[in-house]
Amino acid sequence: MNTQFDFKKLDADKIVYVRQVAVADLPEDVQDQAMGSEHIYAVHSADGARLALVKDRSMAFALARQNDFAPVNVH
């Protein structure tokens, strides 16, 4: 595939980043809500602010799209 994409057209305020988070690294009150999961997914704004924590990656992407954001996976 050799399609060029014009990234200048993207609104940077509409991009959010999705990354896996270890539950053990979260505050204790959040850990209590993780329902036994070892990892959950965080949705972050472009400036790094955490917007949401959700159970799985597909839910994080769906949540972002439902709120008119363009989700990007972060490793």
RORO-117874 format. One record per atom (N, C-alpha, C): residue in three letters; atom name; x, z, y. Coordinates in pm, whole numbers. Layout:
residues N
REC resn name x z y
REC ala CA X Z Y
...
END
This chain:
residues 75
REC resn name x z y
REC met N 84 0 -118
REC met CA 0 0 0
REC met C 89 0 124
REC asn N 60 -88 213
REC asn CA 142 -102 332
REC asn C 55 -101 457
REC thr N -36 -8 465
REC thr CA -125 3 579
REC thr C -67 99 681
REC gln N -56 55 804
REC gln CA -6 142 909
REC gln C -122 214 974
REC phe N -102 340 1005
REC phe CA -205 423 1067
REC phe C -157 465 1204
REC asp N -242 452 1302
REC asp CA -208 490 1438
REC asp C -242 638 1459
REC phe N -143 723 1442
REC phe CA -164 867 1453
REC phe C -194 910 1597
REC lys N -167 826 1693
REC lys CA -197 860 1832
REC lys C -347 874 1856
REC lys N -426 810 1770
REC lys CA -572 815 1786
REC lys C -631 947 1738
REC leu N -557 1022 1661
REC leu CA -607 1150 1611
REC leu C -614 1253 1722
REC asp N -719 1329 1722
REC asp CA -733 1440 1816
REC asp C -668 1561 1751
REC ala N -555 1605 1803
REC ala CA -479 1715 1742
REC ala C -560 1842 1732
REC asp N -658 1859 1820
REC asp CA -743 1978 1816
REC asp C -838 1975 1697
REC lys N -853 1862 1634
REC lys CA -944 1849 1521
REC lys C -874 1858 1386
REC ile N -743 1874 1384
REC ile CA -669 1885 1258
REC ile C -657 2033 1222
REC val N -686 2064 1097
REC val CA -663 2199 1045
REC val C -578 2188 920
REC tyr N -509 2295 890
REC tyr CA -416 2297 777
REC tyr C -467 2392 671
REC val N -463 2347 546
REC val CA -510 2426 433
REC val C -389 2463 348
REC arg N -375 2592 320
REC arg CA -263 2633 236
REC arg C -304 2748 144
REC gln N -239 2753 31
REC gln CA -262 2860 -66
REC gln C -196 2988 -16
REC val N -267 3100 -36
REC val CA -217 3230 8
REC val C -225 3327 -108
REC ala N -120 3403 -130
REC ala CA -122 3507 -233
REC ala C -207 3624 -182
REC val N -303 3665 -261
REC val CA -392 3775 -222
REC val C -310 3901 -195
REC ala N -204 3922 -270
REC ala CA -119 4041 -253
REC ala C -55 4047 -114
REC asp N -46 3933 -45
REC asp CA 15 3928 88
REC asp C -86 3955 201
REC leu N -212 3973 165
REC leu CA -317 3993 264
REC leu C -344 4141 286
REC pro N -408 4177 397
REC pro CA -443 4317 420
REC pro C -533 4371 308
REC glu N -524 4499 284
REC glu CA -594 4562 171
REC glu C -745 4537 175
REC asp N -806 4542 293
REC asp CA -951 4520 300
REC asp C -989 4378 260
REC val N -902 4282 286
REC val CA -927 4145 244
REC val C -903 4131 94
REC gln N -800 4198 42
REC gln CA -773 4195 -102
REC gln C -894 4243 -181
REC asp N -962 4345 -129
REC asp CA -1079 4399 -197
REC asp C -1192 4297 -210
REC gln N -1195 4201 -120
REC gln CA -1300 4099 -119
REC gln C -1263 3974 -201
REC ala N -1142 3971 -256
REC ala CA -1093 3851 -325
REC ala C -1147 3837 -467
REC met N -1224 3932 -513
REC met CA -1291 3925 -644
REC met C -1196 3894 -759
REC gly N -1080 3956 -759
REC gly CA -987 3942 -870
REC gly C -898 3819 -867
REC ser N -912 3735 -766
REC ser CA -828 3615 -756
REC ser C -686 3653 -716
REC glu N -590 3582 -770
REC glu CA -450 3603 -731
REC glu C -414 3523 -607
REC his N -482 3408 -590
REC his CA -457 3321 -476
REC his C -591 3278 -416
REC ile N -593 3262 -286
REC ile CA -706 3203 -217
REC ile C -650 3102 -118
REC tyr N -735 3037 -41
REC tyr CA -690 2933 51
REC tyr C -725 2969 194
REC ala N -630 2945 282
REC ala CA -648 2971 424
REC ala C -661 2839 498
REC val N -746 2839 599
REC val CA -761 2726 689
REC val C -705 2771 824
REC his N -607 2696 875
REC his CA -538 2731 1000
REC his C -556 2621 1103
REC ser N -564 2660 1229
REC ser CA -567 2562 1338
REC ser C -425 2508 1359
REC ala N -414 2408 1443
REC ala CA -283 2347 1470
REC ala C -183 2445 1530
REC asp N -233 2547 1601
REC asp CA -142 2646 1660
REC asp C -111 2761 1565
REC gly N -160 2753 1441
REC gly CA -127 2852 1339
REC gly C -228 2965 1323
REC ala N -330 2968 1406
REC ala CA -431 3074 1395
REC ala C -513 3057 1268
REC arg N -531 3165 1194
REC arg CA -610 3159 1072
REC arg C -758 3156 1109
REC leu N -827 3051 1063
REC leu CA -967 3034 1093
REC leu C -1058 3085 983
REC ala N -1011 3073 857
REC ala CA -1097 3112 745
REC ala C -1013 3135 620
REC leu N -1067 3216 532
REC leu CA -1013 3235 397
REC leu C -1126 3204 300
REC val N -1096 3120 201
REC val CA -1198 3082 103
REC val C -1140 3085 -38
REC lys N -1228 3081 -135
REC lys CA -1190 3100 -275
REC lys C -1103 2988 -333
REC asp N -1135 2862 -300
REC asp CA -1057 2752 -359
REC asp C -1033 2639 -260
REC arg N -944 2550 -299
REC arg CA -899 2442 -211
REC arg C -1013 2349 -174
REC ser N -1096 2313 -270
REC ser CA -1205 2219 -240
REC ser C -1303 2281 -141
REC met N -1325 2410 -150
REC met CA -1412 2478 -55
REC met C -1351 2477 85
REC ala N -1220 2494 93
REC ala CA -1152 2492 223
REC ala C -1166 2355 289
REC phe N -1150 2249 211
REC phe CA -1164 2114 266
REC phe C -1308 2087 307
REC ala N -1404 2130 225
REC ala CA -1545 2110 258
REC ala C -1582 2185 385
REC leu N -1536 2308 397
REC leu CA -1563 2389 516
REC leu C -1508 2321 641
REC ala N -1387 2271 633
REC ala CA -1326 2202 747
REC ala C -1407 2080 786
REC arg N -1442 1998 689
REC arg CA -1517 1875 719
REC arg C -1656 1905 774
REC gln N -1722 2009 722
REC gln CA -1854 2046 772
REC gln C -1849 2089 918
REC asn N -1733 2131 963
REC asn CA -1716 2175 1102
REC asn C -1641 2070 1186
REC asp N -1645 1945 1138
REC asp CA -1587 1832 1209
REC asp C -1437 1840 1231
REC phe N -1367 1903 1136
REC phe CA -1221 1907 1139
REC phe C -1165 1812 1034
REC ala N -1042 1770 1054
REC ala CA -972 1686 958
REC ala C -871 1775 885
REC pro N -900 1813 759
REC pro CA -809 1902 687
REC pro C -685 1831 633
REC val N -574 1902 637
REC val CA -446 1852 586
REC val C -390 1960 495
REC asn N -344 1920 378
REC asn CA -286 2015 283
REC asn C -143 2051 325
REC val N -111 2181 319
REC val CA 23 2228 350
REC val C 79 2291 224
REC his N 203 2261 190
REC his CA 265 2316 68
REC his C 342 2440 99
END
